[in-house]
Amino acid sequence: MYYQRTELCRTMTGIPLYKIVISRDARCCRKNQVVLITSRVHSGETPGSEVFRGIYDFITSDCREAKYLRRFYTFILIPIMNPDGVICGNYRNSTAGVDLNR
């Protein structure tokens, strides 16, 4: 299994926003269709973290279905789209007051 975690960017307050890439191998990343999965755009939507964790655990598992999906798809996962909101307690908005889902 190919797994890569990189810093995608930094938020306005300097917190890193991570991107996780999962596929069968490095070559598949370039030729496979991409599935993008994000979580926590609105920081108060905590069930999104639980669903994200379930998806992550499944995609990285050794079960036959997960191996099949990694063979034909590259998954790009972003665990928390609004870490500033999670830390600062903003429910819908970024630290700049912008609704990131609009």
PyMOL commands that set and color helices and strands:
alter all, ss='L'
color gray80, all
select helices_A, chain A and resi 26-31+47-59+64-72+83-88
alter helices_A, ss='H'
color red, helices_A
select strands_A, chain A and resi 2-10+16-23+33-38+73-78
alter strands_A, ss='S'
color yellow, strands_A
deselect
rebuild
show_as cartoon
